Amino acid sequence: TKIFNQYSFISSLPARKLISLMRLPDSELFDIKGTQNIENKEFIIFKSFRDGIDEFNEYFNQIEISKRTYGKIHTLTLDHPFSNSEFMKPAFSLGPFETGGNNTTINNGEWNINDPYKQVIGASMRIICDLSSDFVYSALPGGTSGDNMHPNYSDQLQIWLNGGYVKLPYELDKDSDEFKLQMIFKKK
């Protein structure tokens, strides 16, 4: 179990191994130890599909089929370092939020194989930058402040969750008290 947990910690590793396993229909890895039969690839694929449908139906139970979405079970909670305190967690954590994605998609929403619906890794920032223009598009999962009482603590969260962006100029008005983004290219 210890070795499996170390192996499966990075969820893309088991997924990569599945591709090579599909070429080995009689691999020992398909056999369920402790049963009288020796299971093969076809049996395990069918059983896994059936188990997945059962788990899906058990989770959603009485929810109307048109409202059953992956995001209902795959969620993201943004925890602040102060969220480690059970007392402070409600004031600092954001979520849970319905999300898509997994470890093999552009919208990285990786989860741990031992807790497959809680997103543990995702984009810390999204940015689109055309170096020939004078602005960038950016979105943060949360906001630009780490202070939960600040208005910018979560002001970009809904934008980030919905795949939107904020347009940021490279250089603001010279008389502005705002920040200035700079690009400096040096020849080596």
Buried (B, 14 or more C-beta within 10 A) or exposed (E): EEEEEEEBEBBEEBEEEEEEBEEEEEBEEBBEEEEEEEBBBEBBEEEEEEEEEEEEEEEBEEEEEEEEEBBEBBBBBBEBEBBEEEEBBEEBBBBBBBBBBBBEEEEBBBBBBEEEBBBEBBBEEBEEEEEEEEBBBBBBBBBBEEEBEEEEBBBBBEBBBEEEBBEBEBEEEEEEEEEEEEEEEEEE
